[in-house]
Structures are given as structure tokens and as C-alpha cells.
């Protein structure tokens, strides 16, 4: 499979990219400019790994990454939107600066939408196209509180987008699986003291989703990394009402 992974320089993104490379998939790993290879340095020489840089707040850099992938392959089988930011970690929503709010929504919400659109033509050439976006855990709107508010709002919007994307692709008769995936509470720089699992464990779950071992028929959109529904018994646009 030819797979694009964002946020691949560290944390879950790096673990997923490494796992995919180890399985022999062709991986395009998107990392932040100015941060080097990060956790991918150890596998930088792998023949099936291409590292690309792009600031997910800059559409022109995402477009350049699309051009680079298109020059290398004629189809893309999966996009794993893993990149995310958590700013103002200990502050209240009323204390968020505009710049932090803008960055949060650009990276967590707008970038996955724009990247999926950019790569849609390459994805349509695949017989196993999968759009996977890492989201957060929210089972009902009653779950929303004051903890990491801007991050949670951006991820809830992204989850809603995934439902809309699947409906849109179905309307256009484009065969593709679409998932919003809660990766678990991980022991990463973002997860901090809230972590319960290592990112390697979550990465193995995402890998199984991407390769079709989990949820091959896309019966659920919003799932955890085990493939279990996050909104049991509900689906479609009603899922987030």
C-alpha cells in the first residue's frame, strides 16, 4: 500500500510510520519544517520511506507535498491524518489567544480536510482507499467540559467532518472507507500524565484499520483504535447531535 502519514516526526505518527515501513508499505511521512527527521532518523535509509516537510498551517506547503507524492506514485491507498496540536494546555477557553485558536483549528481541523481534498484524485485510483483521521473521545455533547477546550472543540469538528466526508464520497460514488479514530489516552508529550497506553500499541491498531483488518466494510465511522464504535447504536449525521 502507498500511505501518507502526517505528524510523523514524533509520537503516534512516528510509531505508525515505523510500523508501516516494517510491513513493507510505501510510506510518505509528513513532518514539520525545522524539526529534522525526529523519531524517524533510525529508519531514514529505508527504501520504502519518503520524508516530506510541510507546515500544516500553510496551504502552499501542503500542495507542494501533494506534488511530491504525485511525482513518485500514481495512486495513494490511505491517508492517516495524525498530526495535532494542544496549546494553552493548562488554561481556560476564555484565556485562549487568537493565534493559538487559529493554529489549533488550522492543524487539527482544516489541514485534514484540505489534505484529503488535495489527494482525492490519487485516492480514487486505489481499490482500497482509506481516509483515517485521529480524533478525540466524545461520546455525547454532555462529555464536553472545560479541559483542553479549544483542542476538544477542534477534534469534535473533525469527527463531524469525517461523517460528512463519507456521505459526500458516497454521493459521488467514490469507493473509500472513512474513519475518525480515538487513539486512546497515550503516554506522549501531548498526553502527559493522562496517558494510559504507549503510542506503539495505538499505532498497531491504526495499522490494522488502514490495512483493512479492522472495519473492512466501514460499518462505523467514529471508532477507537481497536475498531470499536465510539457512539454505539448511532450513525450518520445523527451521531453528533
C-alpha positions as CSV (number, residue, x, y, z in Angstrom):
1,X,0.0,0.0,0.0
2,X,1.0,3.6,-0.6
3,X,0.2,5.6,2.6
4,X,0.6,9.2,3.7
5,X,1.1,9.8,7.4
6,X,1.1,13.3,8.9
7,X,2.7,14.2,12.2
8,X,5.2,11.5,11.5
9,X,8.2,13.1,13.3
10,X,7.2,12.1,16.8
11,X,4.7,10.3,19.0
12,X,1.9,8.3,17.4
13,X,2.7,9.4,13.9
14,X,6.2,8.2,14.1
15,X,5.2,4.9,15.6
16,X,2.6,4.4,12.8
17,X,5.1,5.3,10.1
18,X,7.7,2.9,11.5
19,X,5.2,0.1,11.8
20,X,4.0,0.6,8.2
21,X,7.6,0.7,6.9
22,X,8.4,-2.5,8.8
23,X,5.5,-4.2,7.0
24,X,6.8,-3.2,3.6
25,X,4.3,-0.5,2.7
26,X,5.4,2.6,0.8
27,X,5.2,5.5,3.3
28,X,5.2,9.2,2.7
29,X,5.9,10.7,6.1
30,X,5.0,14.3,6.6
31,X,7.0,16.2,9.3
32,X,7.2,19.8,10.5
33,X,9.8,22.0,8.9
34,X,12.9,22.8,11.0
35,X,12.5,19.7,13.3
36,X,14.6,17.3,11.3
37,X,13.7,13.6,11.0
38,X,12.8,13.3,14.6
39,X,11.9,9.8,15.6
40,X,12.3,8.7,12.0
41,X,16.0,9.2,12.0
42,X,16.6,5.5,12.8
43,X,14.8,4.3,9.7
44,X,15.7,7.2,7.4
45,X,17.5,5.0,4.9
46,X,14.6,2.6,4.4
47,X,13.9,2.4,0.7
48,X,10.1,2.4,1.2
49,X,10.2,5.7,3.3
50,X,10.0,9.2,1.9
51,X,10.1,12.0,4.4
52,X,8.4,15.3,3.3
53,X,8.2,18.6,5.2
54,X,5.1,20.8,5.4
55,X,3.7,23.3,7.8
56,X,0.1,22.3,8.1
57,X,-0.8,26.0,8.6
58,X,0.4,26.7,5.1
59,X,-1.7,25.5,2.2
60,X,1.1,26.1,-0.3
61,X,3.4,23.7,1.6
62,X,0.7,21.0,1.7
63,X,0.2,21.5,-2.0
64,X,4.0,21.0,-2.5
65,X,3.8,17.8,-0.6
66,X,1.0,16.6,-2.9
67,X,3.1,17.4,-5.9
68,X,6.0,15.4,-4.5
69,X,3.8,12.4,-3.8
70,X,2.2,12.6,-7.2
71,X,5.6,12.6,-8.8
72,X,6.5,9.4,-7.0
73,X,3.4,7.3,-7.3
74,X,0.3,7.1,-9.5
75,X,-2.1,6.2,-6.6
76,X,-2.4,6.7,-2.9
77,X,-4.2,4.0,-0.8
78,X,-4.5,5.7,2.5
79,X,-4.1,9.0,4.4
80,X,-3.5,8.9,8.1
81,X,-4.1,12.4,9.5
82,X,-2.3,12.0,12.8
83,X,-0.8,15.5,13.3
84,X,-2.3,17.6,16.0
85,X,-1.5,20.4,18.4
86,X,-2.6,21.1,22.0
87,X,-1.9,24.7,23.0
88,X,-2.7,26.6,26.2
89,X,-2.7,23.2,27.9
90,X,-3.5,24.4,31.4
91,X,-5.6,27.4,30.5
92,X,-9.3,28.2,30.2
93,X,-11.1,28.8,26.9
94,X,-11.6,32.4,27.9
95,X,-7.8,32.8,28.1
96,X,-7.0,31.5,24.6
97,X,-5.2,33.9,22.4
98,X,-6.4,34.3,18.8
99,X,-3.1,33.0,17.4
100,X,-3.4,29.8,19.5
101,X,-7.0,29.3,18.5
102,X,-6.2,29.8,14.8
103,X,-3.2,27.3,14.9
104,X,-5.3,24.7,16.7
105,X,-8.1,24.7,14.1
106,X,-5.7,25.0,11.2
107,X,-3.7,21.9,12.2
108,X,-6.4,19.8,13.9
109,X,-9.4,20.5,11.6
110,X,-8.6,22.4,8.4
111,X,-5.4,20.5,7.5
112,X,-7.1,17.1,7.3
113,X,-9.9,18.5,5.2
114,X,-7.5,20.2,2.8
115,X,-5.1,17.3,2.5
116,X,-7.9,14.9,1.8
117,X,-9.2,17.2,-0.9
118,X,-5.7,17.6,-2.4
119,X,-5.0,13.9,-2.6
120,X,-8.5,12.8,-3.6
121,X,-7.6,12.2,-7.2
122,X,-4.7,9.8,-6.2
123,X,-7.0,8.1,-3.7
124,X,-9.7,7.5,-6.4
125,X,-7.2,5.3,-8.2
126,X,-6.9,2.9,-5.3
127,X,-9.1,-0.2,-4.8
128,X,-8.7,0.1,-1.0
129,X,-8.8,3.8,-0.3
130,X,-9.0,4.7,3.4
131,X,-9.2,8.2,4.9
132,X,-8.2,8.0,8.6
133,X,-8.2,11.0,10.9
134,X,-7.2,10.9,14.6
135,X,-9.8,12.5,16.7
136,X,-10.5,12.7,20.4
137,X,-13.0,10.9,22.7
138,X,-16.5,12.4,22.9
139,X,-19.5,10.1,23.2
140,X,-22.1,12.7,23.7
141,X,-22.1,16.5,23.9
142,X,-22.6,16.0,27.6
143,X,-19.0,14.9,27.7
144,X,-17.7,18.4,26.7
145,X,-16.2,20.2,29.6
146,X,-13.5,22.8,30.3
147,X,-10.5,20.6,30.0
148,X,-8.4,21.3,26.9
149,X,-11.4,23.1,25.4
150,X,-10.0,24.5,22.1
151,X,-8.4,21.2,21.3
152,X,-11.6,19.2,22.1
153,X,-13.7,21.6,20.0
154,X,-11.4,21.3,17.1
155,X,-11.4,17.5,17.3
156,X,-15.2,17.3,17.7
157,X,-15.4,19.4,14.5
158,X,-13.0,17.0,12.8
159,X,-15.1,14.0,13.8
160,X,-18.2,15.6,12.4
161,X,-16.2,16.3,9.2
162,X,-15.5,12.6,8.8
163,X,-19.2,11.7,8.8
164,X,-19.7,14.4,6.2
165,X,-16.8,13.2,4.1
166,X,-18.2,9.6,4.0
167,X,-21.6,10.9,3.0
168,X,-20.1,13.1,0.3
169,X,-18.0,10.3,-1.2
170,X,-21.0,8.0,-1.3
171,X,-23.0,10.7,-3.1
172,X,-20.2,11.0,-5.6
173,X,-20.0,7.2,-6.0
174,X,-16.3,7.2,-4.8
175,X,-15.4,4.0,-3.1
176,X,-13.5,4.7,0.1
177,X,-13.5,4.0,3.8
178,X,-13.6,7.0,6.2
179,X,-12.7,6.9,9.9
180,X,-12.5,9.2,12.8
181,X,-10.3,7.3,15.3
182,X,-9.9,7.8,19.0
183,X,-6.3,6.6,19.5
184,X,-6.6,6.0,23.3
185,X,-5.0,8.1,26.0
186,X,-1.3,7.7,25.2
187,X,1.9,8.4,27.0
188,X,3.2,11.0,24.7
189,X,4.3,14.7,25.1
190,X,0.7,15.6,24.3
191,X,-0.9,13.0,26.5
192,X,1.3,13.7,29.5
193,X,0.1,12.4,32.9
194,X,-3.2,11.4,31.3
195,X,-1.6,8.6,29.3
196,X,-2.7,5.0,29.8
197,X,-1.1,3.2,26.8
198,X,2.1,3.5,24.8
199,X,1.8,5.0,21.3
200,X,3.2,1.8,19.8
201,X,0.0,0.0,20.9
202,X,-2.3,2.6,19.4
203,X,-0.2,2.6,16.2
204,X,-0.7,-1.2,15.8
205,X,-4.5,-0.6,15.9
206,X,-4.3,2.2,13.3
207,X,-2.2,-0.1,11.1
208,X,-4.9,-2.8,11.3
209,X,-7.6,-0.3,10.4
210,X,-5.6,1.1,7.4
211,X,-4.9,-2.3,6.0
212,X,-8.5,-3.4,6.3
213,X,-8.1,-6.0,9.0
214,X,-10.4,-3.9,11.3
215,X,-13.7,-2.5,10.0
216,X,-13.2,-3.6,6.4
217,X,-16.7,-2.6,5.5
218,X,-16.7,0.7,7.3
219,X,-19.8,-0.1,9.2
220,X,-18.8,2.6,11.8
221,X,-17.1,5.9,11.2
222,X,-16.2,7.0,14.7
223,X,-14.2,4.2,16.3
224,X,-11.4,3.6,18.8
225,X,-8.1,2.1,17.8
226,X,-9.5,-1.4,18.4
227,X,-12.2,-0.7,15.9
228,X,-15.0,-0.5,18.4
229,X,-17.7,2.2,17.9
230,X,-17.4,5.3,20.0
231,X,-21.1,6.0,19.5
232,X,-22.8,2.6,19.9
233,X,-26.1,2.2,18.0
234,X,-25.9,5.6,16.3
235,X,-24.6,6.6,12.9
236,X,-24.7,9.2,10.1
237,X,-25.4,12.8,10.8
238,X,-27.4,12.0,14.0
239,X,-24.2,10.7,15.6
240,X,-23.1,14.1,16.9
241,X,-26.5,15.7,17.6
